[in-house]
Every structure is written in structure tokens, then in C-alpha cells.
Amino acid sequence: MEQRERDILAMERRGFSSPGAKERAVREELGLAPVRYYQLVNALLDDPRALEHDPVTVNRLRRVRDARRGER
């Protein structure tokens, strides 16, 4: 698993006071546009290496993604 992927999972573990704070941190700390960041997060959710590295975060995000898909 690459360092950037570990950094993305670490960002997802953090709590943010507002959505804007998270997007700002994504830009400043990871150097990514928020849209690209969320594309990478979504790809990580299907990566077995990500699940092995951080099962709590990956499973939480999978539940959120599945719930959103169910709403559509």
C-alpha cells in the first residue's frame, strides 16, 4: 500500500468540525482536489490492502457508501 493511500485513510479517520475544514485539509495536506480525493477514497474501499491496513475505517466507509446507494 502506498504512502498516499495510507494518508487518505488517516484523513478519513480524523474528525472535522465542518465539511469545509475537511476539504481545506485535503488540499493543503494531500495536495489533492476534493473530487479526486473522494474518487481515491471510493477506490480504496474496494482494495483488499486498504481493508487489511485499516479495517475499522474501511468498513465504516463501506457502510456509509452502501447506505447512500440504497437511498438512490
N, C-alpha and C positions, 0 to 999 in steps of 0.2 A: 504494500500500500504506500502510495507516495505521500510526501510531507503535506502537500496541498490538500489532499483528501483527508488526512488526519486533522489539519487545521479547520477544514469545513465542518467536520464532525464536532470539533471542540467549540466552534462558533454556535452550533446548534444546541450544545449543552448549556450555554450561557443564558441567563435571564436578562431581558432588556426591558427598560421602563416604557418604551414605546416602539412601534414599528419603525419609525424614522431613525431611532437610535441604532437599530439593527442594520438597516441599510447603510447608514453612515459608517458603521464599524466594518461592514463588508467591503465598502470602497476603500477605506483608509488602511485597514489591517491586511486585507487579502488582495487588494488591487483589482477587484472584480466588479463589474456592473451587477446590480441586484438580479436582473433577469438571467444572466449567465450563472450566477451563484445558485439560483434556485434550480436551474437546469442540471447543474452538477450535483446538487443535493438529491434531486429525484433519481439521477443515475446511480448514485451511491446506495440508495435504498434497495436496489436490485443486485448489488455487488456482494457476494459472499464474504469477501475480505473485510468489507465495512461491518458486516454483521459480526464477524469474529472479533474485530477490533473494539467495537462499542455496541454490544447487543442491546443495551437499555435504550440508548438514543435511537438506534436504527428501528427497533420495534415500535417505539413511541411514534416516530415519524411515519412509519408504515400505517399505524392505526389512524393517524390524522389523515393521511392520503386516502386510505380506504373509505373513511367516513365522508370525505369530500366527494369522492367518486359516487358514493351512494346517494348523495343529495342531488346529483345531476340527472 
